[in-house]
Structures are given as structure tokens and as C-alpha cells.
Amino acid sequence: MSNRSRMVSMLVAFLLAVIQFQTQVVVCSSSSGPLAPALYAFGDSLFDSGNNNLLPTLVKANFLPYGNNFPSGVTGRFTNGRTVVDFLGLPYPPPYLSFRKSGVITGLNFASGGCGILPETGNFLGKCLSLEDQVRLFESAALNDLQRLFKSSDEFSGYLAKSIFAFSIGNNDYLSNYLNPLYNTSRTYKPQPFAELLIASLSQRLERLYNIGARKFAAFELGPIGCVPSFAKKSNHGGVCNGGLNLLVSYFNQMLQPMLQNMTSSLAGSMFVLGRVNGIGYDAIINPSRYGLTDSRNPCCPSWGNGTLTCIPLQTPCPDHNKHFFWDGYHFTEAMGSIFASRCFNDANVCSPVSIQHLVKI
């Protein structure tokens, strides 16, 4: 092949990569305004937008290089930029603990890093908002603050029914509880009964939100925790990921879909959407080039524990953050968050039985 032909081929490959990347990171939005009146987010550090900044906990992301690529800088998000919920075409839901008395009606974020479905998860690291705390805070906000901002109870009910309630929670119930020797959980429960406990507890909280007036839900699967650097770099598993840990969370994911389907069937007027992100995450780690990535094993920011923990404050991250899957030893980059959100927004095979784009129109 001549030098000129080789250069043309390289240029074409580069342009295709750029097009692929731009397609992945485009924000899901609507030129005619917000797709839904509000977005309410519940979960852990994958969704947290700053609640932990105001809590006495060691689990914080209120320092650089976290927020290195976020438009307004450091916010408390546990990544370099936006999270999945920031890409769903709805107004950024501000952290509840910062805006609880401000009369915000476009949504709030109750997620709290380090916490989980079970109330004891993460408590060895300080105070965080468990799922019970988050639901209770929403109940209080809805009844005491939000309702008075509407002219009638019917108007308020319509607002809640059209709003989106997004959940990403359960990771820490494994990472910081079941797999943590400080807890007796793994000695008390076999993997399947533990998953059943989590699913039952999650179901109860979802139903409480339904009883207040929520109707549109999106709940995301747990990710392939055996592939995160915090575990993948420490254990002797002979591959990219620890298959045993991925199998552990698969019990939860397998039970999540029928639980959501049952709730949609039994709760009138509701729609519970499953976010199938585990398979995408695993595929991106095993086959990074398919997603425009070059590194799916190492964190972009210099991290404690030889790349297995959180970012070291004020250290300079990698220059090609859009090519990395992981931001630190636990969390993915904004680029991966965009891919997850874009797939969920547009593809009913990823977010099912309907995509988020369809859910907002129901």
C-alpha cells in the first residue's frame, strides 16, 4: 500500500471514530422543552449529584479531579462530568439536601454515595442516605413542600404521574456490605436469599412512591462488579473480570425484571422500566473498541490503592478521559454514562418494555 493510500485509510478510520464517539455522547434532549415535568433520582454514588457534600461521611467527591469535565466544575458527582440521569433530556435534578426549601419543581436528586437498599449498608464510612431515608425525604417533600406549589390536588397528581422516578441502587449492598468482612451478611444469607431480601425491600419502597402518586419508574440493573478495578485488580481470577462476583449480582438482576413486570401489572396506571445496563457495561469492558474506548481496566484519575480506590485529590487525570471506561476504582466516566443513557433513551431492548423516550410520552 502506498503512503498516500495508507494516510487516506487512517483518515477515514479517524473520521469514523469521531462520528461514533459524537453519536455516543450526544445529550438526549428536546428542542421543544423538557420531556417531563420533573426527574426524581434515587440511588448511590452513580447518581449522587452532591448530597454527600453535606453529610458527615468519608464518601465524598467534592474535590478535583472529580468534576474535572463538568460545566460548573466540582459538584459532588463521583465522576469526571455528568452522570446517567444528567443525560436523560430532563433538567439536572439538584441534590435534595442543598435545595429542599427552594421550591424546585423540576425534580430533585436524593441519591447518596456509599448507601444502599439496606439501612446498614455503608454506615461504617459515616452517614449516608439509605433508600429508606431517600423515600422518606421524598414523601416529606411531596406532602409538605411540593403540593403547596400547585393550584389543586388534581394538578399536583397530574404532575407526579408525568414525572420520571429513576433508580440506581444495590451496588453497595454487595460492595460495602455482603462482600465486606465487617458485616455478617454473607454468613447469614446465601447469594439467592440475599438477592430476594434486596428485591423485596426495593419493591416496598417503589410501592410507597406509587401510593404518593408516582407512576413512571426506571430502575437500572447492577453493573458487573467483578470488573471494577477495586475488585478486578485485587483478586486472582485469571481474566479481565472476577466471574464469581459478576455471578453474585446476577441473582439480583434476574429477580429485578419479574418484580418490575409484576408491579406494572398490579399497580394501575403504572409503568416500571428495566434499565439493562449490565450487559452493555460488561461488553464495553471486554470489547472496548466497539464503544470507542481504548482502556477498560484502569481508572483515568490517579487513585488510591494502586488504582483500586477513589481519586487522589488534586491529581491530574488522564488526558483522554473519553477513551476510558473507569474514572476511578469504582465509577465509570462521563463517556460511559452517556452511552448508557443514550441506549436507554432510544432503545426499548435496553430500557424495556419501553425506552425512556417512549415512557415520557405515555
KOLDREN-868290 format. One record per residue (C-alpha): residue in three letters; z, x, y. Coordinates in steps of 0.2 Angstrom, whole numbers, plus 2048, in hexadecimal, padded with zeros to 3 digits. Example, Ala and Ser with C-alpha at 12.3 -4.5 7.8 and 13.67 -1.06 7.14 Angstrom:
<atoms>
resn/w/u/v
ALA/827/83E/7EA
SER/824/844/7FB
</atoms>
This chain:
<atoms>
resn/w/u/v
MET/800/800/800
SER/7FB/807/811
ASN/809/80A/81F
ARG/801/7FB/829
SER/802/7EF/81A
ARG/814/7F5/816
MET/819/7F2/828
VAL/811/7E0/829
SER/81A/7DC/818
MET/82B/7E2/81F
LEU/828/7D8/82F
VAL/824/7C8/826
ALA/833/7CA/81B
PHE/83E/7CD/82B
LEU/837/7BD/833
LEU/83A/7B3/824
ALA/84C/7B9/823
VAL/84E/7B4/835
ILE/847/7A3/833
GLN/853/7A0/823
PHE/862/7A6/82D
GLN/85E/79B/83C
THR/85C/78C/831
GLN/86D/790/829
VAL/877/792/839
VAL/870/784/843
VAL/87D/778/849
CYS/87C/766/842
SER/87B/75C/852
SER/873/74D/85A
SER/86B/74D/86B
SER/870/73B/86E
GLY/883/73F/86E
PRO/891/740/861
LEU/88C/73A/850
ALA/89E/731/84E
PRO/8AB/72D/85A
ALA/8B7/73A/853
LEU/8BA/747/846
TYR/8CB/749/83E
ALA/8CE/759/834
PHE/8DC/75C/827
GLY/8DE/76C/81C
ASP/8E2/77E/81C
SER/8DC/78E/825
LEU/8CA/78A/821
PHE/8CB/77C/82E
ASP/8DA/781/839
SER/8D4/783/84B
GLY/8E5/789/852
ASN/8F4/77E/84C
ASN/8FC/78E/844
ASN/8FC/796/855
LEU/90B/78B/85A
LEU/914/78C/849
PRO/921/799/844
THR/916/7A0/836
LEU/90F/7B1/831
VAL/8FE/7A8/82D
LYS/8F6/7AA/83E
ALA/8E4/7AE/844
ASN/8E8/7AF/857
PHE/8E2/7C0/859
LEU/8D2/7CA/859
PRO/8C7/7CD/84F
TYR/8CA/7BA/84A
GLY/8BF/7B0/856
ASN/8B4/7BF/85A
ASN/8A4/7B4/85A
PHE/8AC/7A4/860
PRO/8A5/79E/871
SER/8B7/79E/879
GLY/8BE/7AC/86F
VAL/8CE/7AC/865
THR/8D4/79A/860
GLY/8DE/79C/850
ARG/8CF/799/845
PHE/8D0/7A4/835
THR/8BE/7AA/837
ASN/8B3/7B3/843
GLY/8AC/7A3/84B
ARG/8AA/791/847
THR/8B1/788/837
VAL/8A8/77B/82C
VAL/8AE/76C/837
ASP/8A8/774/847
PHE/896/773/840
LEU/896/761/83B
GLY/88E/75A/84B
LEU/89E/753/852
PRO/8A9/759/860
TYR/8B5/768/85B
PRO/8C5/75F/856
PRO/8D3/769/860
PRO/8E3/76E/857
TYR/8EF/75F/857
LEU/8FE/76A/85C
SER/8F5/76F/86C
PHE/8EE/75E/871
ARG/8F9/751/86A
LYS/8FE/749/87B
SER/8ED/74B/883
GLY/8E4/73B/87F
VAL/8D6/743/875
ILE/8CC/736/86C
THR/8BE/740/865
GLY/8C9/747/857
LEU/8D7/753/853
ASN/8D9/761/846
PHE/8E9/760/83C
ALA/8E5/76F/830
SER/8F1/77D/82E
GLY/8EF/78E/827
GLY/8F9/792/818
CYS/8FD/780/813
GLY/8F8/775/805
ILE/8F9/764/7FD
LEU/90A/768/7F6
PRO/918/769/803
GLU/91F/779/7FD
THR/90F/783/7FD
GLY/90F/791/809
ASN/921/78F/80F
PHE/925/7A1/80B
LEU/91A/7A6/819
GLY/922/79B/826
LYS/91F/789/82D
CYS/90E/781/82A
LEU/908/76F/82A
SER/907/769/818
LEU/8FB/75B/814
GLU/90A/74F/815
ASP/90E/756/826
GLN/8FC/754/82C
VAL/8FA/742/826
ARG/90B/73D/82E
LEU/906/745/83F
PHE/8F6/73B/83E
GLU/8FF/72B/83A
SER/90A/72E/849
ALA/8FC/733/855
ALA/8F2/723/850
LEU/900/717/852
ASN/908/71E/861
ASP/8FB/727/86B
LEU/8E9/723/866
GLN/8EB/710/865
ARG/8F0/70E/877
LEU/8E0/716/87D
PHE/8D6/707/876
LYS/8D4/6F6/87E
SER/8D8/6EC/86E
SER/8DD/6EF/85C
ASP/8CC/6EA/856
GLU/8C4/6F8/861
PHE/8D0/704/85A
SER/8CD/6FF/848
GLY/8BA/701/84B
TYR/8BD/712/852
LEU/8C7/718/843
ALA/8BB/710/837
LYS/8AC/71A/83F
SER/8B5/72B/840
ILE/8B4/738/833
PHE/8C3/73F/82A
ALA/8C0/750/822
PHE/8CA/75A/816
SER/8CB/76B/80F
ILE/8DB/76E/806
GLY/8E2/774/7F6
ASN/8DD/786/7F6
ASN/8EF/78C/7FB
ASP/8F7/782/7ED
TYR/8EF/78E/7E2
LEU/8EE/79E/7EC
SER/900/79D/7F4
ASN/908/792/7E7
TYR/902/791/7D5
LEU/8FC/7A3/7D5
ASN/90B/7AA/7DF
PRO/91A/7B0/7D4
LEU/926/7AA/7E2
TYR/923/799/7DB
ASN/927/791/7CA
THR/918/786/7CB
SER/90D/78F/7BE
ARG/91C/78F/7B2
THR/91F/77D/7B5
TYR/90D/776/7B4
LYS/8FE/77B/7A9
PRO/8ED/77C/7B3
GLN/8E7/76A/7B0
PRO/8F8/761/7B3
PHE/8F9/76B/7C3
ALA/8E8/765/7C9
GLU/8ED/753/7C5
LEU/8FD/755/7D0
LEU/8F2/75C/7DE
ILE/8E5/74E/7DD
ALA/8F2/740/7DC
SER/8FB/747/7EB
LEU/8EA/748/7F5
SER/8E5/737/7EF
GLN/8F5/72F/7F6
ARG/8F3/737/807
LEU/8E1/732/808
GLU/8E6/720/805
ARG/8F3/720/812
LEU/8E6/725/81F
TYR/8DB/717/818
ASN/8E9/70B/81B
ILE/8EA/710/82D
GLY/8D8/70D/82F
ALA/8CE/71C/82A
ARG/8BE/718/820
LYS/8B3/727/81F
PHE/8B9/737/816
ALA/8B2/747/811
ALA/8BC/752/805
PHE/8B6/764/800
GLU/8B8/76C/7F0
LEU/8C3/77C/7EE
GLY/8B9/78C/7EF
PRO/8B7/799/7E1
ILE/8C7/7A1/7E4
GLY/8C4/7AE/7D7
CYS/8B7/7B5/7E2
VAL/8C1/7B8/7F2
PRO/8C5/7CA/7F6
SER/8D7/7C7/7F5
PHE/8D5/7C4/7E2
ALA/8C4/7CB/7DD
LYS/8C9/7DC/7E4
LYS/8DA/7DD/7DC
SER/8D7/7D7/7CA
ASN/8CF/7DF/7BB
HIS/8C2/7D2/7B7
GLY/8B2/7DC/7B3
GLY/8A7/7D3/7C0
VAL/8A5/7CC/7D1
CYS/8B1/7BE/7CF
ASN/8C1/7BA/7C5
GLY/8BA/7AD/7BA
GLY/8CC/7A7/7B4
LEU/8D1/7A3/7C6
ASN/8C0/79A/7C9
LEU/8C4/790/7B9
LEU/8D5/78C/7C0
VAL/8CF/783/7CF
SER/8C1/77A/7C6
TYR/8CE/76E/7BE
PHE/8D1/768/7D0
ASN/8BF/767/7D5
GLN/8BB/75D/7C5
MET/8C8/750/7C9
LEU/8C4/74F/7DB
GLN/8B3/746/7D9
PRO/8B9/738/7CE
MET/8C8/735/7D9
LEU/8BD/733/7E9
GLN/8B1/728/7DF
ASN/8C0/71D/7DA
MET/8C7/71C/7EB
THR/8B6/717/7F2
SER/8B5/709/7E5
SER/8C6/703/7E7
LEU/8C9/704/7FA
ALA/8BE/6F7/803
GLY/8B2/6FE/810
SER/8B6/710/80C
MET/8AB/71F/808
PHE/8B2/72F/801
VAL/8A6/73D/801
LEU/8A7/74D/7F6
GLY/8A3/75D/7FE
ARG/89C/768/7EF
VAL/89E/779/7F7
ASN/8A5/782/7E8
GLY/894/785/7E0
ILE/88C/78A/7F0
GLY/899/796/7F4
TYR/899/79E/7E2
ASP/886/79F/7E3
ALA/886/7A8/7F4
ILE/893/7B5/7ED
ILE/888/7B8/7DD
ASN/877/7B7/7E6
PRO/87A/7BB/7F8
SER/868/7BF/7FD
ARG/864/7AC/7FA
TYR/86F/7A8/809
GLY/86A/7B6/814
LEU/879/7C1/810
THR/87A/7D3/80B
ASP/88D/7D4/807
SER/896/7C7/7FD
ARG/8A5/7D1/7F7
ASN/8AD/7DA/806
PRO/8B5/7D3/816
CYS/8AC/7D6/826
CYS/8BC/7DA/830
PRO/8C7/7E9/82B
SER/8D5/7E0/821
TRP/8E6/7E4/81B
GLY/8E8/7E9/809
ASN/8D8/7F2/807
GLY/8CD/7E3/80C
THR/8D7/7D6/802
LEU/8E2/7CE/810
THR/8E0/7C8/822
CYS/8D8/7D2/830
ILE/8E1/7E0/838
PRO/8E3/7DC/84A
LEU/8D7/7E2/857
GLN/8CD/7EC/84B
THR/8BA/7EC/84D
PRO/8B1/7E1/840
CYS/8A0/7E4/838
PRO/891/7E3/843
ASP/887/7D8/837
HIS/894/7C9/835
ASN/886/7BD/832
LYS/882/7C7/822
HIS/893/7C6/81B
PHE/89B/7B8/810
PHE/8AD/7BD/813
TRP/8B5/7BF/824
ASP/8C5/7C5/81D
GLY/8CE/7C6/80C
TYR/8CF/7B3/80B
HIS/8C3/7AA/817
PHE/8B0/7A9/819
THR/8A6/7AD/828
GLU/89F/7A1/835
ALA/88E/7A4/82D
MET/894/79D/81C
GLY/89D/78F/825
SER/88C/78A/82D
ILE/884/78A/81C
PHE/891/77F/814
ALA/890/773/823
SER/87D/772/824
ARG/87C/76F/811
CYS/889/761/812
PHE/882/759/822
ASN/870/758/81B
ASP/871/758/808
ALA/878/749/7FE
ASN/878/755/7EE
VAL/885/760/7F7
CYS/88F/753/800
SER/88E/744/7F5
PRO/88B/735/7F2
VAL/885/736/804
SER/883/745/810
ILE/88D/746/820
GLN/87E/741/82A
HIS/87D/731/820
LEU/890/72E/820
VAL/890/72D/833
LYS/883/71F/833
ILE/88C/714/826
</atoms>
